[in-house]
Amino acid sequence: MVIQTIKVGKKYAVYLPKKVVENLQIKEGDSLVLQTRENGILLKPVKKIEIVKPWSKIKPEEVERVGEEITRKLLE
């Protein structure tokens, strides 16, 4: 676990410490789920789901939408 103080930048931007990014293997453009708590904020990376069969009839956008919905339910 990493505990570090960070600052809020312009337009409320928050930059993740390099050590955290490396440990969680977060890449630029990845999605994070933000959840507010009584006394703070929780950020969790959204796991990417790979479509194994290229002939699948499910669109990647639908897979991402369902994945985000599942993640939200898991955080409740």
PEDA-V211195 format. One record per residue. N is the residue number from 1. RES is the residue in one letter. OMEGA is omega in whole degrees, -180 to 180 (none if undefined). BURIAL is # if it has 24 or more other ideal C-beta (glycine too) atoms within 12 Angstrom, else .. D_FIRST is the distance of its C-alpha to the first C-alpha in Angstrom with 1 decimal. Layout:
n=N res=RES omega=OMEGA burial=BURIAL d_first=D_FIRST
n=N res=RES omega=OMEGA burial=BURIAL d_first=D_FIRST
This chain:
n=1 res=M omega=178 burial=. d_first=0.0
n=2 res=V omega=174 burial=. d_first=3.8
n=3 res=I omega=-176 burial=. d_first=6.6
n=4 res=Q omega=176 burial=. d_first=9.9
n=5 res=T omega=177 burial=. d_first=13.4
n=6 res=I omega=-178 burial=. d_first=15.3
n=7 res=K omega=175 burial=. d_first=19.0
n=8 res=V omega=-177 burial=. d_first=21.0
n=9 res=G omega=179 burial=. d_first=23.7
n=10 res=K omega=-179 burial=. d_first=27.1
n=11 res=K omega=176 burial=. d_first=27.6
n=12 res=Y omega=179 burial=. d_first=24.3
n=13 res=A omega=177 burial=. d_first=22.4
n=14 res=V omega=-179 burial=. d_first=18.6
n=15 res=Y omega=-178 burial=. d_first=17.3
n=16 res=L omega=178 burial=. d_first=13.8
n=17 res=P omega=-178 burial=. d_first=12.4
n=18 res=K omega=-178 burial=. d_first=13.5
n=19 res=K omega=179 burial=. d_first=10.3
n=20 res=V omega=-180 burial=. d_first=8.8
n=21 res=V omega=180 burial=. d_first=12.3
n=22 res=E omega=-179 burial=. d_first=12.6
n=23 res=N omega=-178 burial=. d_first=9.6
n=24 res=L omega=180 burial=. d_first=10.9
n=25 res=Q omega=178 burial=. d_first=14.5
n=26 res=I omega=179 burial=. d_first=15.6
n=27 res=K omega=176 burial=. d_first=19.2
n=28 res=E omega=-179 burial=. d_first=21.5
n=29 res=G omega=177 burial=. d_first=23.3
n=30 res=D omega=178 burial=. d_first=20.7
n=31 res=S omega=175 burial=. d_first=20.6
n=32 res=L omega=173 burial=# d_first=17.9
n=33 res=V omega=178 burial=. d_first=18.6
n=34 res=L omega=179 burial=. d_first=18.4
n=35 res=Q omega=177 burial=. d_first=18.8
n=36 res=T omega=178 burial=. d_first=19.7
n=37 res=R omega=179 burial=. d_first=19.0
n=38 res=E omega=-174 burial=. d_first=21.0
n=39 res=N omega=180 burial=. d_first=18.8
n=40 res=G omega=-177 burial=. d_first=16.8
n=41 res=I omega=176 burial=. d_first=16.0
n=42 res=L omega=176 burial=. d_first=13.9
n=43 res=L omega=177 burial=. d_first=13.8
n=44 res=K omega=177 burial=. d_first=13.6
n=45 res=P omega=174 burial=. d_first=15.2
n=46 res=V omega=-180 burial=# d_first=18.6
n=47 res=K omega=179 burial=. d_first=19.2
n=48 res=K omega=178 burial=. d_first=22.4
n=49 res=I omega=178 burial=. d_first=25.3
n=50 res=E omega=175 burial=. d_first=27.7
n=51 res=I omega=-175 burial=. d_first=31.4
n=52 res=V omega=-177 burial=. d_first=32.8
n=53 res=K omega=-178 burial=. d_first=36.4
n=54 res=P omega=-180 burial=. d_first=37.7
n=55 res=W omega=-180 burial=. d_first=40.7
n=56 res=S omega=-180 burial=. d_first=38.6
n=57 res=K omega=-180 burial=. d_first=40.2
n=58 res=I omega=180 burial=. d_first=36.9
n=59 res=K omega=179 burial=. d_first=36.0
n=60 res=P omega=180 burial=. d_first=32.5
n=61 res=E omega=179 burial=. d_first=32.5
n=62 res=E omega=178 burial=. d_first=33.1
n=63 res=V omega=-180 burial=. d_first=30.3
n=64 res=E omega=180 burial=. d_first=27.9
n=65 res=R omega=180 burial=. d_first=29.3
n=66 res=V omega=178 burial=. d_first=29.0
n=67 res=G omega=179 burial=# d_first=25.4
n=68 res=E omega=178 burial=# d_first=24.5
n=69 res=E omega=179 burial=. d_first=26.5
n=70 res=I omega=180 burial=. d_first=24.8
n=71 res=T omega=179 burial=# d_first=21.3
n=72 res=R omega=-179 burial=. d_first=22.7
n=73 res=K omega=179 burial=. d_first=24.1
n=74 res=L omega=-178 burial=. d_first=21.0
n=75 res=L omega=-179 burial=. d_first=19.2
n=76 res=E omega=none burial=. d_first=22.2
